[in-house]
Each structure stands twice: as C-alpha cells, then as structure tokens.
Amino acid sequence: MVSLSPNDTAGFAPLAPPTVWQGWDAFVHRAPAPARDAADPVWSQTEREDYHSELAVMRTPAMDSVFTAVRRLLLVNRRQQAGARRGLIISGPATTGKTTTMMALGRSFQLADARQHPGQAARRPVLFISVPPAATPKMLVSEFARFLNMPITDRLNQTQITGAVCDLLGELGTQLVLVDDVHLLDTQRRAGAETSDQLKYLSERIPATFVYSAIDIETSSLLSGVRGAQIAGRFKLFRHRPLAYATEQDRAVWNDLVQAMENLLRLRAHRTGTLVKHAAYLHARTAGRIGSLSHLIREAALIAITEGFREAALIAITEGTERITKQLLAEVELDAAAEAQARPSRPARRT
C-alpha cells in the first residue's frame, strides 16, 4: 500500500490563487527555484524536488503570436474611450497551454507597466479571473471584486458591485483584463446568457483590453445567436493548437522545446540528449500538448530523484539512479485527454 510521507509535502507552502491580487502579484514577482549543479552538496533533497516541480515555462511560437496580437490590440484600444473595444479569445483543446500563455502574457505586461510607472505600487495594470461554474452576473462581477480585495456584503446588489468595480479599475490604471474558462458560460441557459451580457457590459465600462481563454470556443454556444455575433464582431480568435510533428519545421520547433526543457534538468546521472533522442516518442505520448509534455518530464524527473534517494538510503548506491529513460517515461500516466489521443507501444514497466 502506498501512502504519503511527511517528505512528500515538505517543500509545500500554500499560496494565494492568482485570481486574487495577492496571489497574482506573487506569481508575477516570484523567482523560480534556483538551479545548482546536480552534485552540489548544499542543494538539499527538498530543494531539488522543488526545482524540478516547477521547471520554467518555455516560450513557444503560439505564445509569441498571442503576445504580438495583444500588443497590437492595446495600441488599437488606447484612445478608445467608450464602446466596442477589441479583444482576443484564445481557444483550443485542453492542456495545450492556453491558461499558461494568458498568465505569461499578464506577467510580462505587468512587469513592463512597473518599469514605465516606477514607484506606483498601488497600480493594478492586470486583472485575472476565472469564470465560476454556473455563473450568474453577480457571481462574475464578484470575482472581479474579489481579485481587488473589495469587501462584498449581501446588502450590495449586482448593479452596486458592478459600478464600484468599474470605478475602481479605472482609478487603478487597469489596462488588461484576463478571463479564463469562458467556455463555462452556456448562453442557451438564462443565467449563462445574462452573465455573457454582464461580461460585455464590463468590457464597455472598463477602459481595458479583454482577453478570454476557452476550451474549443468555436463549438460552444458563446459565439452563436445575436449575442455570439456581437462577441465575434469584437474579438479576434486565436486557435491554440497542439504542436504538430508533420513537417521539418514542426519537428524543429518541437525538438527545440524538448531540448530547452532537458537543459533545465539537474539529475545526477541523466545523459544529455536522451529526451531529444526520444522527441518523436514524446510527441506521440503527449499528442503535442505543452501541458502534457511538462507534466511528463517533471514527473519523470521527480520519480528519478525520489526513487534514487530511497535506493541510496537502502543500499548506499547513488550512481546511475537519477536519469530519465524511455522506460521511465513509459511509467508516467498522463492526463486522460493526452492518453486518449495517443497510445503508442510502450516499453515494459520496471519492476
């Protein structure tokens, strides 16, 4: 029977979610776990696990395209005082990196804003929320208020909260509003339709550029009917697809991504070039999904570290235990979406 030990959560420190300002600002300014030489005796077991748990986010062509599109929209919207500002919807299958791209976009924008407005710590240039399940208009605008740490009482109605939120965001210099999980708005239901209207109203009242993230928005009800036509008329659609592996250029992009992630590894016996050698296998396992690739490599690295540590404690042997092999990669079970998309033959599991 497998059970958790204190060491499994030794490096865990609870953080505020990025959907509140405290958590978002911590995400923007949080320094990654420092990298040391794998054999450095100063680097503790827990620190090494923490480092591999949060391997840095890799820039991809899709991320660069989103950054460029939003930068242009910010310019287009800069002098738009009222009405239909232009926005962007990032749409694609699950685990293709949509939320990661959107958060990286917000982080980059906020850091640039801080450089342009030094000494103005009260500014809130970016707002990031996630659409709650079965959202109502009041629930949605309350998420805006919660991000800003505005006190909400039962006595405040939707109109009062909305007015206070819009006024405060104007005062705080908010220029970029990021809304995740927009596909949860089902406009075929009354609550979903009214919440969609509320989101449209907020985009008109708040002098900011709105960016939405959604799973396959093209197949949802959000872009259908009269309401959908209004959204489609104001928002560009960026399709965040899994990375392909069909052409030489596709393979070069994927191989560079795998190489960049491999360069971050700090395993005592890992053979450099192993992951790149198995790049085609990694693409087949993950179906080109960035989130699945990150999961696969990080979990494999942590297995190599923790099992090597336990073997060392049992038999006093450390040589050769910390490396990622194709056999080890095959042991890692991925998310259901990736596993359903790709089921290549795997090496026999270790015993």
C-alpha positions as CSV (number, residue, x, y, z in Angstrom):
1,M,0.0,0.0,0.0
2,V,1.4,3.4,-1.0
3,S,1.0,6.3,1.5
4,L,2.1,9.8,1.8
5,S,5.0,10.6,4.0
6,P,6.0,14.0,5.5
7,N,8.7,14.3,2.9
8,D,6.1,14.3,0.1
9,T,4.9,17.7,1.2
10,A,8.0,19.0,2.9
11,G,8.6,21.8,0.5
12,F,4.9,22.8,0.2
13,A,3.9,26.3,1.1
14,P,0.3,27.3,0.4
15,L,0.0,30.3,-2.0
16,A,-2.9,32.6,-2.7
17,P,-4.5,31.8,-6.1
18,P,-3.7,34.1,-9.0
19,T,-7.4,35.1,-9.1
20,V,-6.8,37.4,-6.1
21,W,-4.3,40.3,-6.3
22,Q,-2.1,38.9,-3.6
23,G,-1.7,35.6,-5.4
24,W,-1.4,37.3,-8.8
25,D,1.3,39.7,-7.7
26,A,3.2,36.9,-6.1
27,F,3.1,34.9,-9.3
28,V,4.4,37.9,-11.3
29,H,7.3,38.6,-8.9
30,R,8.0,35.1,-7.7
31,A,11.6,34.0,-8.5
32,P,11.9,30.4,-9.8
33,A,13.6,27.9,-7.5
34,P,17.4,28.4,-8.1
35,A,19.3,25.9,-10.2
36,R,22.5,24.4,-8.8
37,D,24.9,21.7,-10.0
38,A,23.2,18.4,-9.5
39,A,26.0,17.1,-7.3
40,D,26.2,20.3,-5.2
41,P,26.0,19.0,-1.6
42,V,24.5,22.3,-0.5
43,W,21.4,21.6,-2.6
44,S,19.0,19.6,-0.3
45,Q,16.7,16.8,-1.5
46,T,13.6,19.0,-0.9
47,E,15.1,22.0,-2.8
48,R,16.0,19.7,-5.7
49,E,12.4,18.3,-5.8
50,D,11.0,21.9,-5.7
51,Y,13.2,22.9,-8.6
52,H,12.0,20.1,-10.8
53,S,8.4,20.5,-9.7
54,E,8.3,24.0,-11.3
55,L,10.5,23.8,-14.4
56,A,10.4,27.2,-16.2
57,V,7.7,27.8,-18.8
58,M,9.1,27.6,-22.3
59,R,8.3,30.2,-24.9
60,T,6.5,28.8,-27.9
61,P,5.6,30.2,-31.3
62,A,1.9,30.3,-30.1
63,M,2.9,32.3,-27.1
64,D,4.8,34.8,-29.2
65,S,1.8,35.1,-31.6
66,V,-0.5,35.9,-28.7
67,F,1.9,38.5,-27.2
68,T,2.1,40.2,-30.6
69,A,-1.7,40.1,-31.2
70,V,-2.4,41.6,-27.7
71,R,0.3,44.3,-28.1
72,R,-1.4,45.4,-31.3
73,L,-4.9,45.4,-29.7
74,L,-3.6,47.5,-26.8
75,L,-2.5,50.1,-29.3
76,V,-5.8,50.0,-31.2
77,N,-7.7,50.4,-27.9
78,R,-5.5,53.0,-26.3
79,R,-7.6,56.0,-27.4
80,Q,-11.0,54.2,-27.4
81,Q,-12.9,55.9,-24.7
82,A,-16.1,54.0,-24.9
83,G,-18.0,51.4,-26.8
84,A,-16.7,48.3,-28.5
85,R,-13.0,47.8,-27.7
86,R,-11.3,45.0,-29.5
87,G,-10.3,41.8,-27.7
88,L,-8.8,38.3,-28.2
89,I,-10.1,34.8,-27.5
90,I,-7.5,32.1,-27.0
91,S,-9.3,28.8,-27.9
92,G,-8.1,25.3,-28.2
93,P,-8.2,21.8,-26.7
94,A,-7.4,21.1,-23.1
95,T,-3.8,21.1,-21.9
96,T,-2.4,23.0,-24.9
97,G,-1.1,25.8,-22.7
98,K,-3.9,28.4,-23.1
99,T,-4.0,29.5,-19.4
100,T,-0.2,29.3,-19.2
101,T,0.1,31.6,-22.2
102,M,-2.5,34.0,-20.8
103,M,-0.8,34.2,-17.4
104,A,2.6,34.7,-19.1
105,L,1.1,37.5,-21.1
106,G,-0.3,39.2,-18.0
107,R,3.0,38.8,-16.1
108,S,5.0,40.3,-19.0
109,F,2.6,43.2,-19.3
110,Q,2.6,44.0,-15.5
111,L,6.4,43.9,-15.3
112,A,6.6,46.3,-18.3
113,D,4.0,48.6,-16.7
114,A,6.0,48.7,-13.5
115,R,9.1,49.8,-15.4
116,Q,7.0,52.6,-17.1
117,H,5.5,53.7,-13.8
118,P,8.2,53.4,-11.1
119,G,7.1,53.9,-7.5
120,Q,3.4,53.4,-8.2
121,A,2.8,50.3,-6.2
122,A,-0.9,50.9,-5.9
123,R,-1.4,50.4,-9.7
124,R,-3.3,47.2,-10.8
125,P,-2.4,47.1,-14.5
126,V,-3.7,43.5,-14.9
127,L,-6.8,41.6,-13.6
128,F,-7.0,37.9,-13.8
129,I,-10.2,35.9,-13.0
130,S,-11.7,32.5,-13.9
131,V,-15.4,32.1,-14.7
132,P,-17.0,30.2,-11.9
133,P,-19.2,27.2,-12.7
134,A,-22.9,28.0,-13.3
135,A,-22.0,31.7,-13.0
136,T,-24.6,34.4,-12.6
137,P,-23.9,38.1,-13.4
138,K,-23.4,38.9,-9.7
139,M,-21.1,35.9,-9.3
140,L,-19.0,37.1,-12.2
141,V,-18.6,40.7,-11.1
142,S,-17.9,39.5,-7.6
143,E,-14.9,37.6,-8.9
144,F,-13.6,41.0,-10.2
145,A,-14.2,42.5,-6.7
146,R,-12.5,39.5,-5.0
147,F,-9.4,40.0,-7.1
148,L,-9.3,43.6,-6.0
149,N,-9.9,42.6,-2.3
150,M,-13.1,44.7,-2.3
151,P,-15.4,43.9,0.6
152,I,-18.7,42.4,-0.7
153,T,-21.7,42.2,1.6
154,D,-25.1,40.6,1.0
155,R,-26.7,44.1,1.1
156,L,-24.9,45.1,-2.2
157,N,-26.7,44.2,-5.3
158,Q,-25.3,43.4,-8.7
159,T,-25.5,47.0,-10.0
160,Q,-23.8,48.4,-7.0
161,I,-20.9,45.9,-7.2
162,T,-20.5,46.5,-10.9
163,G,-20.4,50.3,-10.5
164,A,-17.8,50.0,-7.7
165,V,-15.7,47.6,-9.6
166,C,-15.6,49.6,-12.8
167,D,-14.8,52.9,-11.0
168,L,-12.0,51.3,-9.0
169,L,-10.4,49.6,-12.0
170,G,-10.4,52.9,-13.8
171,E,-8.7,54.5,-10.8
172,L,-6.1,51.7,-10.5
173,G,-5.0,52.0,-14.1
174,T,-6.1,48.5,-15.2
175,Q,-5.4,48.0,-18.9
176,L,-5.5,44.3,-19.4
177,V,-8.3,42.0,-18.1
178,L,-7.8,38.3,-18.5
179,V,-10.8,36.0,-18.1
180,D,-10.2,32.2,-18.0
181,D,-12.6,29.4,-18.7
182,V,-15.1,31.4,-20.7
183,H,-16.4,28.2,-22.2
184,L,-18.3,27.7,-18.9
185,L,-20.8,30.3,-20.0
186,D,-23.7,28.5,-21.5
187,T,-25.7,31.1,-23.3
188,Q,-28.5,28.7,-24.0
189,R,-29.4,28.9,-20.4
190,R,-30.8,32.2,-18.9
191,A,-28.0,32.6,-16.3
192,G,-25.3,32.0,-18.9
193,A,-26.8,34.4,-21.3
194,E,-27.2,37.1,-18.7
195,T,-23.6,36.5,-17.5
196,S,-22.4,36.9,-21.1
197,D,-24.2,40.2,-21.2
198,Q,-22.6,41.3,-18.0
199,L,-19.2,40.4,-19.3
200,K,-19.9,42.5,-22.5
201,Y,-21.1,45.4,-20.3
202,L,-17.9,45.2,-18.2
203,S,-15.7,45.3,-21.3
204,E,-17.5,48.5,-22.3
205,R,-17.3,50.2,-18.9
206,I,-13.7,49.3,-18.1
207,P,-11.1,51.1,-20.2
208,A,-9.0,47.9,-20.8
209,T,-8.3,45.3,-23.4
210,F,-10.1,41.9,-22.6
211,V,-8.5,38.6,-23.3
212,Y,-10.5,35.4,-22.9
213,S,-9.4,31.8,-22.7
214,A,-11.7,28.9,-23.5
215,I,-11.7,25.2,-24.5
216,D,-12.9,25.0,-28.1
217,I,-15.0,28.1,-28.0
218,E,-16.0,27.5,-31.7
219,T,-18.2,24.6,-30.6
220,S,-19.8,26.4,-27.6
221,S,-22.9,28.5,-27.5
222,L,-21.0,31.6,-26.7
223,L,-20.4,32.5,-30.4
224,S,-23.9,31.6,-31.6
225,G,-27.0,33.8,-32.0
226,V,-27.3,37.5,-31.6
227,R,-25.1,37.6,-28.5
228,G,-22.5,35.4,-30.2
229,A,-22.5,37.7,-33.2
230,Q,-21.6,40.7,-31.0
231,I,-18.7,38.8,-29.4
232,A,-17.5,37.6,-32.7
233,G,-17.6,41.1,-34.1
234,R,-15.4,42.4,-31.3
235,F,-12.9,39.6,-30.7
236,K,-10.1,38.1,-32.7
237,L,-9.9,34.4,-32.4
238,F,-6.5,32.7,-31.8
239,R,-6.5,29.0,-32.2
240,H,-4.1,27.5,-29.6
241,R,-3.5,24.1,-31.2
242,P,-1.3,21.2,-30.1
243,L,2.2,21.4,-31.7
244,A,2.4,19.4,-34.9
245,Y,5.1,17.0,-35.9
246,A,4.4,16.6,-39.6
247,T,6.9,18.8,-41.4
248,E,10.6,19.5,-40.8
249,Q,9.7,22.9,-39.4
250,D,7.2,21.3,-37.0
251,R,9.8,18.9,-35.8
252,A,12.4,21.6,-35.3
253,V,10.0,23.6,-33.1
254,W,9.1,20.5,-31.0
255,N,12.7,19.4,-30.7
256,D,13.8,22.8,-29.6
257,L,11.2,22.8,-26.9
258,V,12.2,19.4,-25.7
259,Q,15.9,20.4,-25.8
260,A,15.1,23.5,-23.7
261,M,13.3,21.5,-21.1
262,E,16.1,18.9,-21.0
263,N,18.7,21.7,-20.5
264,L,16.8,22.6,-17.3
265,L,17.1,19.2,-15.7
266,R,19.6,18.7,-12.8
267,L,19.8,14.9,-12.4
268,R,23.0,13.3,-11.3
269,A,23.1,10.5,-13.9
270,H,21.0,11.9,-16.8
271,R,22.5,11.6,-20.2
272,T,22.2,14.8,-22.1
273,G,20.4,14.4,-25.3
274,T,18.2,11.5,-24.1
275,L,14.9,13.4,-24.3
276,V,15.8,14.9,-27.7
277,K,16.6,11.4,-29.0
278,H,13.1,10.4,-27.9
279,A,11.4,13.6,-29.2
280,A,9.1,11.7,-31.6
281,Y,8.1,9.4,-28.8
282,L,7.4,12.4,-26.5
283,H,5.2,13.9,-29.2
284,A,3.3,10.7,-29.7
285,R,2.8,10.3,-25.9
286,T,1.5,13.9,-25.4
287,A,-0.2,14.5,-28.8
288,G,1.8,17.7,-29.0
289,R,0.2,19.2,-25.9
290,I,2.5,21.5,-23.9
291,G,0.8,20.9,-20.6
292,S,1.1,17.1,-21.0
293,L,4.8,17.4,-22.0
294,S,5.6,19.5,-19.0
295,H,3.8,17.0,-16.7
296,L,5.5,14.0,-18.3
297,I,9.1,15.4,-17.9
298,R,8.6,16.9,-14.5
299,E,7.0,13.7,-13.0
300,A,9.7,11.6,-14.6
301,A,12.4,13.8,-13.1
302,L,10.8,13.6,-9.7
303,I,10.5,9.8,-9.9
304,A,14.2,9.6,-10.8
305,I,15.1,11.9,-7.8
306,T,12.9,10.3,-5.1
307,E,13.5,6.7,-6.1
308,G,17.2,7.3,-6.4
309,F,17.1,8.9,-2.9
310,R,15.3,6.0,-1.4
311,E,17.6,3.4,-3.1
312,A,20.6,5.3,-1.8
313,A,19.2,5.2,1.7
314,L,18.6,1.4,1.4
315,I,21.7,0.2,-0.3
316,A,24.1,3.1,-0.3
317,I,24.3,3.3,-4.1
318,T,23.6,6.5,-5.9
319,E,25.4,6.0,-9.2
320,G,23.1,5.6,-12.2
321,T,19.8,6.1,-10.3
322,E,19.0,9.6,-11.3
323,R,18.2,9.6,-15.0
324,I,15.2,9.7,-17.3
325,T,15.0,6.8,-19.7
326,K,12.3,5.9,-22.2
327,Q,11.3,3.1,-19.8
328,L,10.8,5.6,-17.0
329,L,8.8,7.9,-19.3
330,A,6.5,5.0,-20.1
331,E,5.7,4.6,-16.4
332,V,4.2,8.1,-16.1
333,E,0.4,8.1,-16.6
334,L,-0.7,11.4,-18.3
335,D,-4.0,13.2,-18.3
336,A,-6.9,11.4,-19.8
337,A,-7.0,13.8,-22.8
338,A,-3.5,13.0,-23.8
339,E,-3.8,9.3,-23.2
340,A,-6.9,9.1,-25.3
341,Q,-5.2,11.0,-28.2
342,A,-2.1,8.9,-28.3
343,R,-1.4,5.3,-27.2
344,P,1.9,4.2,-28.6
345,S,3.5,1.0,-27.8
346,R,5.4,1.3,-24.5
347,P,8.5,-0.4,-23.1
348,A,7.8,-2.9,-20.4
349,R,7.3,-1.2,-17.0
350,R,10.1,-1.5,-14.4
351,T,9.5,-4.0,-11.6
